Every structure is written in structure tokens, then in C-alpha cells.
Amino acid sequence: MKKKIDPTLFDLCLGIFLYGVVFQLALLVFSRKAAYSMGLWIGVLLAIAGSVHMWWSIDRGMEQAAKQAARTVGTNNLLRYLVLVIVMFVLVYTNFANPIFAFLGYMGMKISAYLNPWLSKIRAKVFKI
């Protein structure tokens, strides 16, 4: 049985991706350092993965008793932040990508959440979901 994608999650991920594209265009205009772009897209991928994990965690918690749900969702929140901190430490110590731009890419989740009502209207017209 095929399960439909949650429209809110789709809007959030679409918004994060569009934020990354717009930010990348600005980077192309102002700076052409590859480390900045790598950091940005690492942050965007972390934001999308974090959004999907958050949706999965809350969805799973809704099927549990209140006390167990609070524990499950809280544990998953800590896990999500732990992964973010580990990735940031790796970026800081390896100089593979810029950790500041990775953080700015991760903030695409916040921007996308604020733009959610606008993105929902676009999604409804374009994708018919």
C-alpha cells in the first residue's frame, strides 16, 4: 500500500531546498569559494533530514501513550541535535566546508517554516497535493 507524503512535510522540504537555491545564487554573485557552497548544501541536507526525522518522530509519538510519547520525542530531539553538533565539529576541525554556511543552510528550516502558508498555496496549485 502506497502512503501519500505529508503535505506539510513536503512544503517544508521544498522551502528548504528553494532557500538553498536562492542562497546559492547569492553566493555565486558575491563569492565563488567552494567551501561556502559545500557548507551551505551540507546545512540544507541536514535541515531536510532533520525535518523528515522530526516528522517521523512526532508521527511515531502520536501512536503511543502520553508518557512514552514524551520520552520518545524528547530522545529523538536529542539525537537530532547530537547529529547536528557532531557534523558541525567535524566541519570546524577538518576545514572541508564552512561551518557558518552550514549553519545558515540549516536555518533554511526556520525560513521555510515561516513561509509555509505561502508555499502551501503554491503546492496546492502546482503539484495538486
MODELLER restraints for C-alpha pairs under 7 A, 6 or more apart:
rsr = mdl.restraints
at = mdl.atoms
rsr.add(forms.Gaussian(group=physical.xy_distance, feature=features.Distance(at['CA:7:A'], at['CA:129:A']), mean=6.70, stdev=0.5))
rsr.add(forms.Gaussian(group=physical.xy_distance, feature=features.Distance(at['CA:11:A'], at['CA:116:A']), mean=6.44, stdev=0.5))
rsr.add(forms.Gaussian(group=physical.xy_distance, feature=features.Distance(at['CA:11:A'], at['CA:119:A']), mean=5.99, stdev=0.5))
rsr.add(forms.Gaussian(group=physical.xy_distance, feature=features.Distance(at['CA:11:A'], at['CA:120:A']), mean=6.21, stdev=0.5))
rsr.add(forms.Gaussian(group=physical.xy_distance, feature=features.Distance(at['CA:12:A'], at['CA:112:A']), mean=5.60, stdev=0.5))
rsr.add(forms.Gaussian(group=physical.xy_distance, feature=features.Distance(at['CA:12:A'], at['CA:113:A']), mean=6.26, stdev=0.5))
rsr.add(forms.Gaussian(group=physical.xy_distance, feature=features.Distance(at['CA:12:A'], at['CA:116:A']), mean=6.67, stdev=0.5))
rsr.add(forms.Gaussian(group=physical.xy_distance, feature=features.Distance(at['CA:13:A'], at['CA:48:A']), mean=5.63, stdev=0.5))
rsr.add(forms.Gaussian(group=physical.xy_distance, feature=features.Distance(at['CA:15:A'], at['CA:112:A']), mean=4.65, stdev=0.5))
rsr.add(forms.Gaussian(group=physical.xy_distance, feature=features.Distance(at['CA:16:A'], at['CA:44:A']), mean=6.53, stdev=0.5))
rsr.add(forms.Gaussian(group=physical.xy_distance, feature=features.Distance(at['CA:16:A'], at['CA:48:A']), mean=6.83, stdev=0.5))
rsr.add(forms.Gaussian(group=physical.xy_distance, feature=features.Distance(at['CA:16:A'], at['CA:108:A']), mean=4.95, stdev=0.5))
rsr.add(forms.Gaussian(group=physical.xy_distance, feature=features.Distance(at['CA:16:A'], at['CA:109:A']), mean=5.63, stdev=0.5))
rsr.add(forms.Gaussian(group=physical.xy_distance, feature=features.Distance(at['CA:16:A'], at['CA:112:A']), mean=5.54, stdev=0.5))
rsr.add(forms.Gaussian(group=physical.xy_distance, feature=features.Distance(at['CA:17:A'], at['CA:44:A']), mean=6.85, stdev=0.5))
rsr.add(forms.Gaussian(group=physical.xy_distance, feature=features.Distance(at['CA:19:A'], at['CA:108:A']), mean=5.90, stdev=0.5))
rsr.add(forms.Gaussian(group=physical.xy_distance, feature=features.Distance(at['CA:20:A'], at['CA:41:A']), mean=6.94, stdev=0.5))
rsr.add(forms.Gaussian(group=physical.xy_distance, feature=features.Distance(at['CA:20:A'], at['CA:44:A']), mean=6.29, stdev=0.5))
rsr.add(forms.Gaussian(group=physical.xy_distance, feature=features.Distance(at['CA:20:A'], at['CA:105:A']), mean=6.59, stdev=0.5))
rsr.add(forms.Gaussian(group=physical.xy_distance, feature=features.Distance(at['CA:24:A'], at['CA:37:A']), mean=6.74, stdev=0.5))
rsr.add(forms.Gaussian(group=physical.xy_distance, feature=features.Distance(at['CA:35:A'], at['CA:96:A']), mean=6.66, stdev=0.5))
rsr.add(forms.Gaussian(group=physical.xy_distance, feature=features.Distance(at['CA:35:A'], at['CA:97:A']), mean=4.32, stdev=0.5))
rsr.add(forms.Gaussian(group=physical.xy_distance, feature=features.Distance(at['CA:35:A'], at['CA:98:A']), mean=5.37, stdev=0.5))
rsr.add(forms.Gaussian(group=physical.xy_distance, feature=features.Distance(at['CA:36:A'], at['CA:97:A']), mean=6.37, stdev=0.5))
rsr.add(forms.Gaussian(group=physical.xy_distance, feature=features.Distance(at['CA:36:A'], at['CA:98:A']), mean=5.33, stdev=0.5))
rsr.add(forms.Gaussian(group=physical.xy_distance, feature=features.Distance(at['CA:36:A'], at['CA:101:A']), mean=5.89, stdev=0.5))
rsr.add(forms.Gaussian(group=physical.xy_distance, feature=features.Distance(at['CA:38:A'], at['CA:97:A']), mean=5.38, stdev=0.5))
rsr.add(forms.Gaussian(group=physical.xy_distance, feature=features.Distance(at['CA:39:A'], at['CA:97:A']), mean=4.72, stdev=0.5))
rsr.add(forms.Gaussian(group=physical.xy_distance, feature=features.Distance(at['CA:39:A'], at['CA:98:A']), mean=4.79, stdev=0.5))
rsr.add(forms.Gaussian(group=physical.xy_distance, feature=features.Distance(at['CA:39:A'], at['CA:99:A']), mean=5.92, stdev=0.5))
rsr.add(forms.Gaussian(group=physical.xy_distance, feature=features.Distance(at['CA:39:A'], at['CA:101:A']), mean=4.96, stdev=0.5))
rsr.add(forms.Gaussian(group=physical.xy_distance, feature=features.Distance(at['CA:39:A'], at['CA:102:A']), mean=4.15, stdev=0.5))
rsr.add(forms.Gaussian(group=physical.xy_distance, feature=features.Distance(at['CA:40:A'], at['CA:101:A']), mean=4.83, stdev=0.5))
rsr.add(forms.Gaussian(group=physical.xy_distance, feature=features.Distance(at['CA:40:A'], at['CA:102:A']), mean=4.65, stdev=0.5))
rsr.add(forms.Gaussian(group=physical.xy_distance, feature=features.Distance(at['CA:40:A'], at['CA:104:A']), mean=6.68, stdev=0.5))
rsr.add(forms.Gaussian(group=physical.xy_distance, feature=features.Distance(at['CA:40:A'], at['CA:105:A']), mean=4.69, stdev=0.5))
rsr.add(forms.Gaussian(group=physical.xy_distance, feature=features.Distance(at['CA:41:A'], at['CA:102:A']), mean=6.96, stdev=0.5))
rsr.add(forms.Gaussian(group=physical.xy_distance, feature=features.Distance(at['CA:41:A'], at['CA:105:A']), mean=6.47, stdev=0.5))
rsr.add(forms.Gaussian(group=physical.xy_distance, feature=features.Distance(at['CA:42:A'], at['CA:102:A']), mean=5.74, stdev=0.5))
rsr.add(forms.Gaussian(group=physical.xy_distance, feature=features.Distance(at['CA:43:A'], at['CA:102:A']), mean=4.06, stdev=0.5))
rsr.add(forms.Gaussian(group=physical.xy_distance, feature=features.Distance(at['CA:43:A'], at['CA:103:A']), mean=5.83, stdev=0.5))
rsr.add(forms.Gaussian(group=physical.xy_distance, feature=features.Distance(at['CA:43:A'], at['CA:104:A']), mean=6.85, stdev=0.5))
rsr.add(forms.Gaussian(group=physical.xy_distance, feature=features.Distance(at['CA:43:A'], at['CA:105:A']), mean=4.10, stdev=0.5))
rsr.add(forms.Gaussian(group=physical.xy_distance, feature=features.Distance(at['CA:43:A'], at['CA:106:A']), mean=4.34, stdev=0.5))
rsr.add(forms.Gaussian(group=physical.xy_distance, feature=features.Distance(at['CA:44:A'], at['CA:105:A']), mean=4.66, stdev=0.5))
rsr.add(forms.Gaussian(group=physical.xy_distance, feature=features.Distance(at['CA:44:A'], at['CA:106:A']), mean=5.37, stdev=0.5))
rsr.add(forms.Gaussian(group=physical.xy_distance, feature=features.Distance(at['CA:44:A'], at['CA:108:A']), mean=6.68, stdev=0.5))
rsr.add(forms.Gaussian(group=physical.xy_distance, feature=features.Distance(at['CA:46:A'], at['CA:106:A']), mean=6.31, stdev=0.5))
rsr.add(forms.Gaussian(group=physical.xy_distance, feature=features.Distance(at['CA:47:A'], at['CA:106:A']), mean=4.85, stdev=0.5))
rsr.add(forms.Gaussian(group=physical.xy_distance, feature=features.Distance(at['CA:47:A'], at['CA:108:A']), mean=6.87, stdev=0.5))
rsr.add(forms.Gaussian(group=physical.xy_distance, feature=features.Distance(at['CA:47:A'], at['CA:109:A']), mean=5.64, stdev=0.5))
rsr.add(forms.Gaussian(group=physical.xy_distance, feature=features.Distance(at['CA:50:A'], at['CA:80:A']), mean=6.55, stdev=0.5))
rsr.add(forms.Gaussian(group=physical.xy_distance, feature=features.Distance(at['CA:57:A'], at['CA:73:A']), mean=5.79, stdev=0.5))
rsr.add(forms.Gaussian(group=physical.xy_distance, feature=features.Distance(at['CA:57:A'], at['CA:76:A']), mean=6.49, stdev=0.5))
rsr.add(forms.Gaussian(group=physical.xy_distance, feature=features.Distance(at['CA:58:A'], at['CA:73:A']), mean=6.34, stdev=0.5))
rsr.add(forms.Gaussian(group=physical.xy_distance, feature=features.Distance(at['CA:61:A'], at['CA:69:A']), mean=4.44, stdev=0.5))
rsr.add(forms.Gaussian(group=physical.xy_distance, feature=features.Distance(at['CA:61:A'], at['CA:72:A']), mean=6.39, stdev=0.5))
rsr.add(forms.Gaussian(group=physical.xy_distance, feature=features.Distance(at['CA:61:A'], at['CA:73:A']), mean=6.19, stdev=0.5))
rsr.add(forms.Gaussian(group=physical.xy_distance, feature=features.Distance(at['CA:62:A'], at['CA:69:A']), mean=6.76, stdev=0.5))
rsr.add(forms.Gaussian(group=physical.xy_distance, feature=features.Distance(at['CA:88:A'], at['CA:99:A']), mean=6.01, stdev=0.5))
rsr.add(forms.Gaussian(group=physical.xy_distance, feature=features.Distance(at['CA:91:A'], at['CA:97:A']), mean=5.91, stdev=0.5))
rsr.add(forms.Gaussian(group=physical.xy_distance, feature=features.Distance(at['CA:91:A'], at['CA:98:A']), mean=6.74, stdev=0.5))
rsr.add(forms.Gaussian(group=physical.xy_distance, feature=features.Distance(at['CA:91:A'], at['CA:99:A']), mean=5.59, stdev=0.5))
rsr.add(forms.Gaussian(group=physical.xy_distance, feature=features.Distance(at['CA:92:A'], at['CA:99:A']), mean=6.05, stdev=0.5))
rsr.add(forms.Gaussian(group=physical.xy_distance, feature=features.Distance(at['CA:123:A'], at['CA:129:A']), mean=6.73, stdev=0.5))
